[in-house]
């Protein structure tokens, strides 16, 4: 028995650790986010500039939340979407325009993030291992 543990113990422990890492990584997901730059217009509408293709699943009338802005997290309704060579331009209307304009404190350029999905932790680990 002692000889078996000495011979295969390290391999068995490494195998159990690998199985544990796989189980943990396959169950957890991380939300992915895309940076967005908002240009606030006088009438309360906002032009949002994002990376091309980042919000390809959005359709007119959808509601999305722009997070981590200096004035907080705000929900917007998508009015139109235009594709430019360098970016995708979304015309957004705040759900509550008067309160949004009051909270921006006169700032017309805001930066934030739009959460656009989830990525598996296992896939992220695999990408790191393969890319080396």
C-alpha positions in Angstrom: 0.0 0.0 0.0 2.8 2.4 0.9 4.6 1.6 -2.3 1.3 2.3 -4.3 0.9 5.7 -2.6 4.5 6.7 -3.2 4.3 5.5 -6.9 0.9 6.9 -7.9 0.0 9.4 -5.1 1.2 12.6 -6.8 -0.4 11.6 -10.1 -3.7 10.9 -8.3 -3.7 14.2 -6.4 -3.0 16.1 -9.6 -5.7 14.2 -11.4 -8.2 15.0 -8.6 -7.2 18.7 -8.7 -7.7 18.8 -12.5 -11.2 17.3 -12.1 -12.0 19.8 -9.4 -10.8 22.7 -11.5 -12.9 21.4 -14.5 -16.0 21.1 -12.3 -15.6 24.6 -10.9 -14.8 26.3 -14.2 -17.6 24.6 -16.1 -20.3 25.9 -13.6 -19.2 29.5 -13.4 -20.0 32.2 -16.0 -18.7 35.7 -16.2 -20.8 38.5 -17.7 -19.0 40.2 -20.6 -19.3 43.9 -21.1 -18.7 46.3 -24.0 -17.6 49.9 -23.4 -20.0 52.6 -24.7 -19.6 56.3 -25.1 -22.8 58.3 -24.7 -23.3 61.8 -26.3 -26.2 63.5 -24.6 -28.2 65.8 -26.9 -30.4 68.7 -25.8 -33.7 66.9 -26.4 -32.7 64.1 -24.0 -31.8 61.6 -26.7 -28.4 60.0 -26.5 -26.0 58.8 -29.2 -24.2 55.7 -28.0 -21.0 54.6 -29.8 -20.0 50.9 -29.3 -17.7 48.5 -31.1 -19.1 47.1 -34.3 -21.2 44.0 -33.9 -21.2 44.3 -30.1 -24.9 44.7 -29.9 -26.0 42.8 -33.0 -29.0 41.1 -31.2 -30.7 44.4 -30.3 -33.8 45.5 -32.2 -35.8 48.7 -32.2 -37.7 49.1 -28.9 -35.5 46.9 -26.8 -34.4 48.2 -23.4 -30.8 48.1 -22.4 -29.0 49.3 -19.2 -25.8 51.4 -19.5 -23.9 50.6 -16.3 -21.0 52.2 -14.4 -21.6 55.8 -15.6 -20.7 58.7 -13.4 -24.4 59.4 -12.9 -25.3 55.7 -12.2 -26.9 52.9 -14.1 -29.7 54.0 -16.4 -32.1 52.1 -18.7 -32.6 53.3 -22.2 -34.9 52.4 -25.1 -33.3 51.7 -28.5 -34.7 54.1 -31.1 -32.4 53.4 -34.1 -29.2 51.7 -34.9 -26.7 52.7 -37.6 -23.5 50.9 -38.6 -20.4 53.0 -39.3 -17.0 51.7 -40.4 -15.4 52.3 -37.0 -18.3 51.8 -34.7 -22.0 51.1 -34.2 -24.2 54.1 -33.3 -27.3 53.5 -31.2 -29.9 56.3 -30.7 -31.1 55.8 -27.2 -33.9 57.5 -25.2 -33.8 57.4 -21.4 -36.8 55.7 -19.8 -37.1 58.8 -17.5 -35.6 61.7 -19.6 -36.1 64.5 -17.0 -34.5 62.6 -14.2 -31.6 61.5 -16.4 -30.9 65.0 -17.6 -30.9 66.2 -14.0 -28.5 63.5 -12.9 -26.0 64.1 -15.7 -25.3 67.6 -14.2 -24.8 69.2 -17.5 -22.3 66.6 -18.8 -22.8 65.8 -22.5 -20.2 63.0 -22.8 -20.6 60.0 -20.6 -18.7 56.6 -20.6 -20.2 53.4 -19.4 -20.6 49.7 -20.2 -23.3 47.5 -21.7 -23.4 43.9 -20.5 -24.0 41.8 -23.6 -23.8 38.2 -22.5 -22.0 35.6 -20.5 -18.8 33.7 -21.1 -18.0 30.3 -19.6 -15.0 30.3 -17.2 -13.9 27.0 -18.8 -13.8 28.6 -22.2 -11.7 31.6 -20.9 -9.2 29.2 -19.2 -9.0 27.2 -22.4 -8.3 30.3 -24.5 -5.5 31.3 -22.1 -3.9 27.8 -22.2 -4.1 27.5 -26.0 -2.9 31.1 -26.8 0.4 30.5 -25.1 
